[in-house]
Amino acid sequence: MQLRKDSPVYGIWRGMIERCTNPNVKAYKTYGGLGVTVFPAWRKDFAVFEAWAFSNGWKPGLQLDKDILCEKLGVFPKVYSPDTCQFVTPQVNLLASASRATYGSNRNIKFSQDTVDAMNLMYQAGATKRAVGQHFNVSAAHTSRIVKPQRH
């Protein structure tokens, strides 16, 4: 296996492997410690993951997500694999994977794209982030990660 550390997806691959296999990494507790695994071909060969990433929508700024498709397909424990992963925006990834450790008492906050769109419309119509958060029962800090000012 040739590691191409200069590849733009190397950090994504390395982080995925570390979170799932290295108990000395802080995130291991909520990934590998909970049974999350990595597709064997990806774990063994960076080039296999890299080829998949480039042919499946990777673009700068997108993040690798396993939660959305694992839940849709009923895969548990979750696995990083070609069948369960996709590239998504940071906002979508945040909403699909938020946990109690990250967002207070709201365990497993998850919003559909329709809800995210509704939150953004409400904010762009003039509601404050606090009002949007109250309407959707989400903290103002979490709302700030979701709603974006309209670009002109």
FIFI-147830 format. One record per atom (N, C-alpha, C): residue in three letters; x, y, z. Coordinates in Angstrom, 1 decimal, padded with zeros to 4 digits. Layout:
<recs>
rec residu=ALA x=X y=Y z=Z .
...
</recs>
This chain:
<recs>
rec residu=MET x=000.8 y=-001.2 z=000.0 .
rec residu=MET x=000.0 y=000.0 z=000.0 .
rec residu=MET x=000.9 y=001.2 z=000.0 .
rec residu=GLN x=000.7 y=002.1 z=-001.0 .
rec residu=GLN x=001.4 y=003.3 z=-001.0 .
rec residu=GLN x=000.6 y=004.5 z=-000.5 .
rec residu=LEU x=001.1 y=005.1 z=000.6 .
rec residu=LEU x=000.3 y=006.2 z=001.2 .
rec residu=LEU x=000.8 y=007.5 z=000.5 .
rec residu=ARG x=-000.2 y=008.2 z=000.0 .
rec residu=ARG x=000.0 y=009.4 z=-000.7 .
rec residu=ARG x=-000.4 y=010.5 z=000.3 .
rec residu=LYS x=000.4 y=010.9 z=001.2 .
rec residu=LYS x=000.1 y=011.9 z=002.2 .
rec residu=LYS x=-000.2 y=013.2 z=001.6 .
rec residu=ASP x=000.1 y=013.5 z=000.3 .
rec residu=ASP x=-000.2 y=014.7 z=-000.3 .
rec residu=ASP x=-001.6 y=014.7 z=-001.0 .
rec residu=SER x=-002.2 y=013.6 z=-000.9 .
rec residu=SER x=-003.6 y=013.5 z=-001.5 .
rec residu=SER x=-004.5 y=014.3 z=-000.7 .
rec residu=PRO x=-005.5 y=015.0 z=-001.3 .
rec residu=PRO x=-006.4 y=015.8 z=-000.5 .
rec residu=PRO x=-007.4 y=015.0 z=000.4 .
rec residu=VAL x=-007.5 y=013.7 z=000.1 .
rec residu=VAL x=-008.4 y=012.9 z=001.0 .
rec residu=VAL x=-007.6 y=012.0 z=002.0 .
rec residu=TYR x=-006.3 y=012.2 z=002.0 .
rec residu=TYR x=-005.5 y=011.4 z=003.0 .
rec residu=TYR x=-005.9 y=011.7 z=004.4 .
rec residu=GLY x=-006.1 y=013.0 z=004.8 .
rec residu=GLY x=-006.5 y=013.3 z=006.1 .
rec residu=GLY x=-007.8 y=012.7 z=006.5 .
rec residu=ILE x=-008.8 y=012.7 z=005.6 .
rec residu=ILE x=-010.1 y=012.1 z=005.8 .
rec residu=ILE x=-009.9 y=010.6 z=006.1 .
rec residu=TRP x=-009.1 y=009.9 z=005.3 .
rec residu=TRP x=-008.9 y=008.5 z=005.5 .
rec residu=TRP x=-008.2 y=008.2 z=006.8 .
rec residu=ARG x=-007.1 y=009.0 z=007.1 .
rec residu=ARG x=-006.3 y=008.8 z=008.3 .
rec residu=ARG x=-007.2 y=009.0 z=009.6 .
rec residu=GLY x=-008.0 y=010.1 z=009.6 .
rec residu=GLY x=-008.9 y=010.4 z=010.7 .
rec residu=GLY x=-009.9 y=009.2 z=010.9 .
rec residu=MET x=-010.5 y=008.7 z=009.8 .
rec residu=MET x=-011.4 y=007.6 z=009.9 .
rec residu=MET x=-010.8 y=006.4 z=010.5 .
rec residu=ILE x=-009.6 y=006.0 z=010.1 .
rec residu=ILE x=-008.9 y=004.9 z=010.6 .
rec residu=ILE x=-008.5 y=005.1 z=012.1 .
rec residu=GLU x=-008.0 y=006.3 z=012.4 .
rec residu=GLU x=-007.7 y=006.6 z=013.8 .
rec residu=GLU x=-008.9 y=006.5 z=014.8 .
rec residu=ARG x=-010.0 y=007.1 z=014.4 .
rec residu=ARG x=-011.1 y=007.2 z=015.3 .
rec residu=ARG x=-011.7 y=005.8 z=015.5 .
rec residu=CYS x=-011.5 y=004.9 z=014.6 .
rec residu=CYS x=-012.1 y=003.5 z=014.7 .
rec residu=CYS x=-011.1 y=002.5 z=015.2 .
rec residu=THR x=-009.8 y=002.7 z=015.2 .
rec residu=THR x=-008.9 y=001.7 z=015.6 .
rec residu=THR x=-007.9 y=002.0 z=016.7 .
rec residu=ASN x=-007.7 y=003.3 z=017.0 .
rec residu=ASN x=-006.7 y=003.7 z=018.0 .
rec residu=ASN x=-007.3 y=004.2 z=019.3 .
rec residu=PRO x=-007.3 y=003.3 z=020.3 .
rec residu=PRO x=-007.8 y=003.7 z=021.6 .
rec residu=PRO x=-007.2 y=004.9 z=022.3 .
rec residu=ASN x=-006.0 y=005.3 z=021.8 .
rec residu=ASN x=-005.3 y=006.5 z=022.3 .
rec residu=ASN x=-005.8 y=007.8 z=021.8 .
rec residu=VAL x=-006.7 y=007.7 z=020.8 .
rec residu=VAL x=-007.2 y=008.9 z=020.2 .
rec residu=VAL x=-008.5 y=009.3 z=020.9 .
rec residu=LYS x=-008.7 y=010.5 z=021.2 .
rec residu=LYS x=-009.8 y=011.0 z=022.0 .
rec residu=LYS x=-011.2 y=010.5 z=021.4 .
rec residu=ALA x=-011.3 y=010.6 z=020.1 .
rec residu=ALA x=-012.6 y=010.3 z=019.4 .
rec residu=ALA x=-012.9 y=008.8 z=019.4 .
rec residu=TYR x=-011.9 y=008.0 z=019.7 .
rec residu=TYR x=-012.1 y=006.5 z=019.7 .
rec residu=TYR x=-013.3 y=006.1 z=020.5 .
rec residu=LYS x=-013.5 y=006.8 z=021.7 .
rec residu=LYS x=-014.5 y=006.4 z=022.6 .
rec residu=LYS x=-015.9 y=006.4 z=021.9 .
rec residu=THR x=-016.1 y=007.4 z=021.0 .
rec residu=THR x=-017.4 y=007.5 z=020.4 .
rec residu=THR x=-017.5 y=006.9 z=018.9 .
rec residu=TYR x=-016.4 y=006.2 z=018.5 .
rec residu=TYR x=-016.3 y=005.6 z=017.3 .
rec residu=TYR x=-016.0 y=004.1 z=017.5 .
rec residu=GLY x=-014.7 y=003.8 z=017.4 .
rec residu=GLY x=-014.3 y=002.4 z=017.6 .
rec residu=GLY x=-014.7 y=001.8 z=019.0 .
rec residu=GLY x=-014.8 y=002.6 z=020.0 .
rec residu=GLY x=-015.2 y=002.2 z=021.3 .
rec residu=GLY x=-016.7 y=001.8 z=021.3 .
rec residu=LEU x=-017.5 y=002.3 z=020.3 .
rec residu=LEU x=-018.9 y=001.9 z=020.2 .
rec residu=LEU x=-019.1 y=000.9 z=019.1 .
rec residu=GLY x=-018.0 y=000.4 z=018.5 .
rec residu=GLY x=-018.2 y=-000.7 z=017.5 .
rec residu=GLY x=-018.2 y=-000.2 z=016.1 .
rec residu=VAL x=-017.9 y=001.1 z=015.9 .
rec residu=VAL x=-017.8 y=001.6 z=014.5 .
rec residu=VAL x=-016.6 y=001.0 z=013.8 .
rec residu=THR x=-016.7 y=000.5 z=012.6 .
rec residu=THR x=-015.6 y=-000.1 z=011.9 .
rec residu=THR x=-015.4 y=000.5 z=010.6 .
rec residu=VAL x=-014.3 y=000.1 z=009.9 .
rec residu=VAL x=-014.0 y=000.5 z=008.6 .
rec residu=VAL x=-014.0 y=-000.7 z=007.6 .
rec residu=PHE x=-014.6 y=-000.5 z=006.5 .
rec residu=PHE x=-014.5 y=-001.5 z=005.4 .
rec residu=PHE x=-013.1 y=-002.0 z=005.3 .
rec residu=PRO x=-012.9 y=-003.3 z=005.3 .
rec residu=PRO x=-011.5 y=-003.9 z=005.3 .
rec residu=PRO x=-010.6 y=-003.4 z=004.2 .
rec residu=ALA x=-011.2 y=-003.3 z=003.0 .
rec residu=ALA x=-010.3 y=-002.9 z=001.8 .
rec residu=ALA x=-009.9 y=-001.4 z=002.0 .
rec residu=TRP x=-010.7 y=-000.6 z=002.6 .
rec residu=TRP x=-010.3 y=000.8 z=002.9 .
rec residu=TRP x=-009.3 y=000.9 z=004.0 .
rec residu=ARG x=-009.5 y=000.1 z=005.0 .
rec residu=ARG x=-008.6 y=000.1 z=006.1 .
rec residu=ARG x=-007.2 y=-000.4 z=005.7 .
rec residu=LYS x=-007.1 y=-001.4 z=004.8 .
rec residu=LYS x=-005.8 y=-001.9 z=004.4 .
rec residu=LYS x=-005.1 y=-001.1 z=003.3 .
rec residu=ASP x=-005.9 y=-000.4 z=002.5 .
rec residu=ASP x=-005.3 y=000.2 z=001.3 .
rec residu=ASP x=-005.9 y=001.6 z=001.0 .
rec residu=PHE x=-005.1 y=002.6 z=001.3 .
rec residu=PHE x=-005.5 y=004.0 z=001.1 .
rec residu=PHE x=-005.9 y=004.2 z=-000.3 .
rec residu=ALA x=-005.2 y=003.6 z=-001.3 .
rec residu=ALA x=-005.6 y=003.8 z=-002.7 .
rec residu=ALA x=-007.0 y=003.4 z=-003.0 .
rec residu=VAL x=-007.5 y=002.4 z=-002.4 .
rec residu=VAL x=-008.9 y=001.9 z=-002.6 .
rec residu=VAL x=-009.8 y=003.0 z=-002.1 .
rec residu=PHE x=-009.6 y=003.5 z=-000.9 .
rec residu=PHE x=-010.4 y=004.6 z=-000.4 .
rec residu=PHE x=-010.3 y=005.9 z=-001.3 .
rec residu=GLU x=-009.1 y=006.2 z=-001.7 .
rec residu=GLU x=-008.9 y=007.4 z=-002.5 .
rec residu=GLU x=-009.7 y=007.3 z=-003.8 .
rec residu=ALA x=-009.6 y=006.2 z=-004.5 .
rec residu=ALA x=-010.3 y=006.0 z=-005.7 .
rec residu=ALA x=-011.8 y=006.1 z=-005.5 .
rec residu=TRP x=-012.3 y=005.5 z=-004.5 .
rec residu=TRP x=-013.7 y=005.6 z=-004.2 .
rec residu=TRP x=-014.1 y=007.1 z=-003.9 .
rec residu=ALA x=-013.3 y=007.8 z=-003.1 .
rec residu=ALA x=-013.6 y=009.2 z=-002.8 .
rec residu=ALA x=-013.7 y=010.1 z=-004.0 .
rec residu=PHE x=-012.7 y=009.9 z=-004.9 .
rec residu=PHE x=-012.7 y=010.8 z=-006.1 .
rec residu=PHE x=-013.8 y=010.4 z=-007.1 .
rec residu=SER x=-014.3 y=009.2 z=-007.1 .
rec residu=SER x=-015.4 y=008.8 z=-008.0 .
rec residu=SER x=-016.8 y=008.9 z=-007.3 .
rec residu=ASN x=-016.8 y=009.4 z=-006.1 .
rec residu=ASN x=-018.1 y=009.5 z=-005.4 .
rec residu=ASN x=-018.4 y=010.8 z=-004.8 .
rec residu=GLY x=-018.0 y=011.9 z=-005.4 .
rec residu=GLY x=-018.4 y=013.2 z=-005.1 .
rec residu=GLY x=-017.5 y=014.0 z=-004.1 .
rec residu=TRP x=-016.3 y=013.5 z=-003.8 .
rec residu=TRP x=-015.4 y=014.3 z=-002.9 .
rec residu=TRP x=-015.1 y=015.7 z=-003.6 .
rec residu=LYS x=-015.3 y=016.7 z=-002.9 .
rec residu=LYS x=-014.9 y=018.1 z=-003.3 .
rec residu=LYS x=-014.3 y=018.8 z=-002.1 .
rec residu=PRO x=-013.4 y=019.7 z=-002.2 .
rec residu=PRO x=-012.9 y=020.5 z=-001.1 .
rec residu=PRO x=-014.0 y=021.0 z=-000.3 .
rec residu=GLY x=-013.9 y=020.9 z=001.0 .
rec residu=GLY x=-014.9 y=021.4 z=002.0 .
rec residu=GLY x=-016.0 y=020.4 z=002.4 .
rec residu=LEU x=-016.1 y=019.3 z=001.6 .
rec residu=LEU x=-017.1 y=018.3 z=002.0 .
rec residu=LEU x=-016.5 y=017.4 z=003.1 .
rec residu=GLN x=-017.4 y=016.7 z=003.8 .
rec residu=GLN x=-016.9 y=015.8 z=004.8 .
rec residu=GLN x=-017.5 y=014.4 z=004.6 .
rec residu=LEU x=-016.8 y=013.4 z=005.0 .
rec residu=LEU x=-017.3 y=012.0 z=004.9 .
rec residu=LEU x=-018.3 y=011.7 z=006.0 .
rec residu=ASP x=-019.5 y=011.2 z=005.6 .
rec residu=ASP x=-020.5 y=010.9 z=006.5 .
rec residu=ASP x=-020.9 y=009.4 z=006.3 .
rec residu=LYS x=-021.1 y=008.7 z=007.5 .
rec residu=LYS x=-021.5 y=007.4 z=007.5 .
rec residu=LYS x=-022.9 y=007.3 z=008.1 .
rec residu=ASP x=-023.3 y=008.3 z=009.0 .
rec residu=ASP x=-024.5 y=008.2 z=009.8 .
rec residu=ASP x=-025.8 y=008.1 z=009.0 .
rec residu=ILE x=-025.9 y=009.0 z=008.0 .
rec residu=ILE x=-027.1 y=009.1 z=007.2 .
rec residu=ILE x=-027.5 y=007.8 z=006.6 .
rec residu=LEU x=-026.6 y=007.2 z=005.8 .
rec residu=LEU x=-026.9 y=006.0 z=005.1 .
rec residu=LEU x=-026.9 y=004.8 z=006.0 .
rec residu=CYS x=-026.1 y=004.7 z=007.1 .
rec residu=CYS x=-026.2 y=003.6 z=008.0 .
rec residu=CYS x=-027.6 y=003.6 z=008.6 .
rec residu=GLU x=-028.1 y=004.7 z=009.0 .
rec residu=GLU x=-029.4 y=004.8 z=009.6 .
rec residu=GLU x=-030.5 y=004.4 z=008.6 .
rec residu=LYS x=-030.4 y=004.9 z=007.4 .
rec residu=LYS x=-031.3 y=004.6 z=006.3 .
rec residu=LYS x=-031.4 y=003.1 z=006.0 .
rec residu=LEU x=-030.2 y=002.5 z=006.0 .
rec residu=LEU x=-030.1 y=001.1 z=005.7 .
rec residu=LEU x=-030.2 y=000.2 z=006.9 .
rec residu=GLY x=-030.3 y=000.7 z=008.1 .
rec residu=GLY x=-030.4 y=-000.1 z=009.3 .
rec residu=GLY x=-029.1 y=-000.8 z=009.7 .
rec residu=VAL x=-028.0 y=-000.2 z=009.3 .
rec residu=VAL x=-026.7 y=-000.8 z=009.7 .
rec residu=VAL x=-026.3 y=-000.4 z=011.1 .
rec residu=PHE x=-026.1 y=-001.4 z=011.9 .
rec residu=PHE x=-025.6 y=-001.1 z=013.3 .
rec residu=PHE x=-024.9 y=-002.3 z=013.8 .
rec residu=PRO x=-023.7 y=-002.1 z=014.4 .
rec residu=PRO x=-023.0 y=-000.9 z=014.5 .
rec residu=PRO x=-022.6 y=-000.3 z=013.2 .
rec residu=LYS x=-022.4 y=001.0 z=013.2 .
rec residu=LYS x=-022.1 y=001.7 z=011.9 .
rec residu=LYS x=-020.8 y=001.3 z=011.4 .
rec residu=VAL x=-020.7 y=001.5 z=010.1 .
rec residu=VAL x=-019.4 y=001.1 z=009.4 .
rec residu=VAL x=-019.1 y=002.1 z=008.3 .
rec residu=TYR x=-017.9 y=002.5 z=008.2 .
rec residu=TYR x=-017.4 y=003.3 z=007.0 .
rec residu=TYR x=-017.2 y=002.3 z=005.9 .
rec residu=SER x=-018.0 y=002.5 z=004.8 .
rec residu=SER x=-017.9 y=001.6 z=003.7 .
rec residu=SER x=-018.5 y=002.3 z=002.4 .
rec residu=PRO x=-018.2 y=001.7 z=001.2 .
rec residu=PRO x=-018.7 y=002.3 z=000.0 .
rec residu=PRO x=-020.3 y=002.3 z=000.0 .
rec residu=ASP x=-020.9 y=001.4 z=000.7 .
rec residu=ASP x=-022.4 y=001.4 z=000.7 .
rec residu=ASP x=-023.0 y=002.3 z=001.8 .
rec residu=THR x=-022.2 y=002.7 z=002.8 .
rec residu=THR x=-022.7 y=003.5 z=003.9 .
rec residu=THR x=-022.2 y=004.9 z=004.0 .
rec residu=CYS x=-021.3 y=005.3 z=003.1 .
rec residu=CYS x=-020.7 y=006.6 z=003.2 .
rec residu=CYS x=-021.0 y=007.5 z=002.0 .
rec residu=GLN x=-021.0 y=008.8 z=002.3 .
rec residu=GLN x=-021.2 y=009.8 z=001.2 .
rec residu=GLN x=-020.5 y=011.1 z=001.7 .
rec residu=PHE x=-020.3 y=012.0 z=000.8 .
rec residu=PHE x=-019.7 y=013.3 z=001.1 .
rec residu=PHE x=-020.8 y=014.3 z=001.2 .
rec residu=VAL x=-020.8 y=015.0 z=002.3 .
rec residu=VAL x=-021.8 y=016.0 z=002.6 .
rec residu=VAL x=-021.2 y=017.3 z=003.1 .
rec residu=THR x=-022.0 y=018.4 z=003.2 .
rec residu=THR x=-021.5 y=019.6 z=003.7 .
rec residu=THR x=-021.3 y=019.5 z=005.2 .
rec residu=PRO x=-020.4 y=020.4 z=005.8 .
rec residu=PRO x=-020.3 y=020.3 z=007.2 .
rec residu=PRO x=-021.6 y=020.5 z=008.0 .
rec residu=GLN x=-022.5 y=021.3 z=007.5 .
rec residu=GLN x=-023.8 y=021.5 z=008.1 .
rec residu=GLN x=-024.6 y=020.3 z=008.2 .
rec residu=VAL x=-024.7 y=019.6 z=007.1 .
rec residu=VAL x=-025.4 y=018.3 z=007.0 .
rec residu=VAL x=-024.8 y=017.3 z=007.9 .
rec residu=ASN x=-023.5 y=017.2 z=007.9 .
rec residu=ASN x=-022.8 y=016.2 z=008.7 .
rec residu=ASN x=-023.0 y=016.5 z=010.2 .
rec residu=LEU x=-023.0 y=017.8 z=010.6 .
rec residu=LEU x=-023.2 y=018.2 z=012.0 .
rec residu=LEU x=-024.6 y=017.7 z=012.4 .
rec residu=LEU x=-025.6 y=017.9 z=011.6 .
rec residu=LEU x=-026.9 y=017.6 z=012.0 .
rec residu=LEU x=-027.2 y=016.1 z=012.0 .
rec residu=ALA x=-026.5 y=015.4 z=011.2 .
rec residu=ALA x=-026.7 y=013.9 z=011.2 .
rec residu=ALA x=-025.9 y=013.2 z=012.3 .
rec residu=SER x=-024.9 y=013.8 z=012.9 .
rec residu=SER x=-024.1 y=013.1 z=013.9 .
rec residu=SER x=-024.0 y=013.8 z=015.3 .
rec residu=ALA x=-024.8 y=014.8 z=015.5 .
rec residu=ALA x=-024.7 y=015.5 z=016.8 .
rec residu=ALA x=-025.0 y=014.5 z=017.9 .
rec residu=SER x=-024.3 y=014.7 z=019.0 .
rec residu=SER x=-024.6 y=013.8 z=020.2 .
rec residu=SER x=-024.7 y=014.6 z=021.5 .
rec residu=ARG x=-025.1 y=014.0 z=022.5 .
rec residu=ARG x=-025.2 y=014.6 z=023.8 .
rec residu=ARG x=-023.9 y=015.3 z=024.2 .
rec residu=ALA x=-022.7 y=014.6 z=024.0 .
rec residu=ALA x=-021.5 y=015.2 z=024.4 .
rec residu=ALA x=-021.2 y=016.5 z=023.6 .
rec residu=THR x=-021.7 y=016.6 z=022.4 .
rec residu=THR x=-021.5 y=017.8 z=021.6 .
rec residu=THR x=-022.5 y=018.9 z=021.9 .
rec residu=TYR x=-023.8 y=018.5 z=022.1 .
rec residu=TYR x=-024.9 y=019.5 z=022.1 .
rec residu=TYR x=-025.8 y=019.3 z=023.3 .
rec residu=GLY x=-025.2 y=019.4 z=024.5 .
rec residu=GLY x=-026.0 y=019.4 z=025.7 .
rec residu=GLY x=-027.0 y=018.3 z=025.9 .
rec residu=SER x=-028.2 y=018.6 z=026.3 .
rec residu=SER x=-029.1 y=017.5 z=026.6 .
rec residu=SER x=-029.9 y=016.9 z=025.4 .
rec residu=ASN x=-029.7 y=017.5 z=024.2 .
rec residu=ASN x=-030.4 y=017.0 z=023.0 .
rec residu=ASN x=-029.6 y=015.8 z=022.4 .
rec residu=ARG x=-029.9 y=014.6 z=022.9 .
rec residu=ARG x=-029.2 y=013.4 z=022.5 .
rec residu=ARG x=-029.6 y=013.1 z=021.0 .
rec residu=ASN x=-028.6 y=012.9 z=020.2 .
rec residu=ASN x=-028.9 y=012.6 z=018.8 .
rec residu=ASN x=-029.8 y=013.5 z=018.0 .
rec residu=ILE x=-029.4 y=014.8 z=018.1 .
rec residu=ILE x=-030.1 y=015.8 z=017.3 .
rec residu=ILE x=-030.0 y=015.4 z=015.8 .
rec residu=LYS x=-031.1 y=015.3 z=015.1 .
rec residu=LYS x=-031.0 y=015.1 z=013.7 .
rec residu=LYS x=-032.1 y=015.8 z=013.0 .
rec residu=PHE x=-031.8 y=016.5 z=012.0 .
rec residu=PHE x=-032.8 y=017.2 z=011.2 .
rec residu=PHE x=-032.7 y=016.8 z=009.7 .
rec residu=SER x=-033.8 y=016.8 z=009.1 .
rec residu=SER x=-033.9 y=016.5 z=007.7 .
rec residu=SER x=-033.4 y=017.8 z=006.9 .
rec residu=GLN x=-033.1 y=017.6 z=005.7 .
rec residu=GLN x=-032.8 y=018.8 z=004.9 .
rec residu=GLN x=-033.9 y=019.7 z=004.8 .
rec residu=ASP x=-035.2 y=019.2 z=004.8 .
rec residu=ASP x=-036.3 y=020.1 z=004.8 .
rec residu=ASP x=-036.3 y=021.0 z=006.1 .
rec residu=THR x=-036.0 y=020.4 z=007.2 .
rec residu=THR x=-036.0 y=021.2 z=008.5 .
rec residu=THR x=-034.9 y=022.3 z=008.4 .
rec residu=VAL x=-033.7 y=021.9 z=007.9 .
rec residu=VAL x=-032.6 y=022.8 z=007.8 .
rec residu=VAL x=-033.0 y=024.0 z=006.9 .
rec residu=ASP x=-033.7 y=023.6 z=005.8 .
rec residu=ASP x=-034.1 y=024.6 z=004.8 .
rec residu=ASP x=-035.1 y=025.6 z=005.5 .
rec residu=ALA x=-036.1 y=025.0 z=006.3 .
rec residu=ALA x=-037.1 y=025.8 z=007.0 .
rec residu=ALA x=-036.4 y=026.7 z=008.0 .
rec residu=MET x=-035.4 y=026.2 z=008.7 .
rec residu=MET x=-034.7 y=027.1 z=009.7 .
rec residu=MET x=-034.0 y=028.2 z=009.0 .
rec residu=ASN x=-033.4 y=028.0 z=007.8 .
rec residu=ASN x=-032.7 y=029.0 z=007.1 .
rec residu=ASN x=-033.7 y=030.0 z=006.5 .
rec residu=LEU x=-034.9 y=029.6 z=006.0 .
rec residu=LEU x=-035.9 y=030.5 z=005.5 .
rec residu=LEU x=-036.4 y=031.4 z=006.6 .
rec residu=MET x=-036.6 y=030.8 z=007.8 .
rec residu=MET x=-037.1 y=031.6 z=008.9 .
rec residu=MET x=-036.1 y=032.7 z=009.3 .
rec residu=TYR x=-034.8 y=032.3 z=009.3 .
rec residu=TYR x=-033.7 y=033.2 z=009.7 .
rec residu=TYR x=-033.6 y=034.3 z=008.6 .
rec residu=GLN x=-033.7 y=033.9 z=007.3 .
rec residu=GLN x=-033.5 y=034.9 z=006.2 .
rec residu=GLN x=-034.8 y=035.8 z=006.1 .
rec residu=ALA x=-035.9 y=035.4 z=006.7 .
rec residu=ALA x=-037.1 y=036.2 z=006.7 .
rec residu=ALA x=-037.0 y=037.2 z=007.9 .
rec residu=GLY x=-036.0 y=037.2 z=008.7 .
rec residu=GLY x=-035.9 y=038.2 z=009.7 .
rec residu=GLY x=-035.9 y=037.7 z=011.2 .
rec residu=ALA x=-036.1 y=036.4 z=011.4 .
rec residu=ALA x=-036.1 y=035.9 z=012.8 .
rec residu=ALA x=-034.7 y=035.9 z=013.3 .
rec residu=THR x=-034.5 y=036.1 z=014.6 .
rec residu=THR x=-033.2 y=036.0 z=015.1 .
rec residu=THR x=-032.8 y=034.5 z=015.3 .
rec residu=LYS x=-031.5 y=034.3 z=015.4 .
rec residu=LYS x=-031.0 y=032.9 z=015.6 .
rec residu=LYS x=-031.7 y=032.3 z=016.9 .
rec residu=ARG x=-031.8 y=033.1 z=017.9 .
rec residu=ARG x=-032.4 y=032.6 z=019.1 .
rec residu=ARG x=-033.9 y=032.2 z=018.9 .
rec residu=ALA x=-034.6 y=033.0 z=018.1 .
rec residu=ALA x=-036.0 y=032.7 z=017.8 .
rec residu=ALA x=-036.1 y=031.4 z=017.0 .
rec residu=VAL x=-035.2 y=031.3 z=016.0 .
rec residu=VAL x=-035.2 y=030.1 z=015.2 .
rec residu=VAL x=-034.9 y=028.9 z=016.1 .
rec residu=GLY x=-033.9 y=029.0 z=017.0 .
rec residu=GLY x=-033.6 y=027.9 z=017.9 .
rec residu=GLY x=-034.7 y=027.5 z=018.8 .
rec residu=GLN x=-035.4 y=028.6 z=019.3 .
rec residu=GLN x=-036.6 y=028.3 z=020.2 .
rec residu=GLN x=-037.7 y=027.6 z=019.5 .
rec residu=HIS x=-037.9 y=028.0 z=018.2 .
rec residu=HIS x=-039.0 y=027.4 z=017.4 .
rec residu=HIS x=-038.7 y=025.9 z=017.1 .
rec residu=PHE x=-037.4 y=025.6 z=016.9 .
rec residu=PHE x=-037.1 y=024.2 z=016.6 .
rec residu=PHE x=-036.5 y=023.5 z=017.8 .
rec residu=ASN x=-036.6 y=024.1 z=019.0 .
rec residu=ASN x=-036.1 y=023.5 z=020.2 .
rec residu=ASN x=-034.6 y=023.1 z=020.2 .
rec residu=VAL x=-033.8 y=024.1 z=019.7 .
rec residu=VAL x=-032.4 y=023.9 z=019.6 .
rec residu=VAL x=-031.7 y=025.1 z=020.2 .
rec residu=SER x=-030.5 y=024.9 z=020.8 .
rec residu=SER x=-029.8 y=026.0 z=021.4 .
rec residu=SER x=-029.4 y=027.0 z=020.3 .
rec residu=ALA x=-029.1 y=028.3 z=020.8 .
rec residu=ALA x=-028.7 y=029.3 z=019.9 .
rec residu=ALA x=-027.3 y=029.0 z=019.3 .
rec residu=ALA x=-026.5 y=028.3 z=020.0 .
rec residu=ALA x=-025.1 y=028.0 z=019.5 .
rec residu=ALA x=-025.3 y=026.9 z=018.4 .
rec residu=HIS x=-026.2 y=026.0 z=018.6 .
rec residu=HIS x=-026.4 y=025.0 z=017.6 .
rec residu=HIS x=-027.0 y=025.6 z=016.3 .
rec residu=THR x=-028.0 y=026.5 z=016.6 .
rec residu=THR x=-028.7 y=027.2 z=015.5 .
rec residu=THR x=-027.7 y=028.0 z=014.6 .
rec residu=SER x=-026.7 y=028.6 z=015.3 .
rec residu=SER x=-025.7 y=029.3 z=014.6 .
rec residu=SER x=-024.8 y=028.5 z=013.6 .
rec residu=ARG x=-024.7 y=027.2 z=013.9 .
rec residu=ARG x=-024.0 y=026.3 z=013.0 .
rec residu=ARG x=-024.8 y=025.9 z=011.8 .
rec residu=ILE x=-026.1 y=026.1 z=012.0 .
rec residu=ILE x=-027.1 y=025.6 z=010.9 .
rec residu=ILE x=-027.4 y=026.7 z=010.0 .
rec residu=VAL x=-027.9 y=027.8 z=010.5 .
rec residu=VAL x=-028.4 y=028.9 z=009.7 .
rec residu=VAL x=-027.3 y=029.7 z=009.1 .
rec residu=LYS x=-027.5 y=030.1 z=007.9 .
rec residu=LYS x=-026.4 y=030.9 z=007.2 .
rec residu=LYS x=-027.1 y=032.1 z=006.6 .
rec residu=PRO x=-026.3 y=033.3 z=006.7 .
rec residu=PRO x=-026.9 y=034.5 z=006.0 .
rec residu=PRO x=-027.0 y=034.3 z=004.5 .
rec residu=GLN x=-028.0 y=034.9 z=004.0 .
rec residu=GLN x=-028.3 y=034.8 z=002.5 .
rec residu=GLN x=-027.2 y=035.5 z=001.8 .
rec residu=ARG x=-026.6 y=034.9 z=000.8 .
rec residu=ARG x=-025.5 y=035.6 z=000.0 .
rec residu=ARG x=-026.2 y=036.4 z=-001.1 .
rec residu=HIS x=-025.6 y=037.6 z=-001.3 .
rec residu=HIS x=-026.2 y=038.5 z=-002.3 .
rec residu=HIS x=-025.3 y=038.5 z=-003.5 .
</recs>
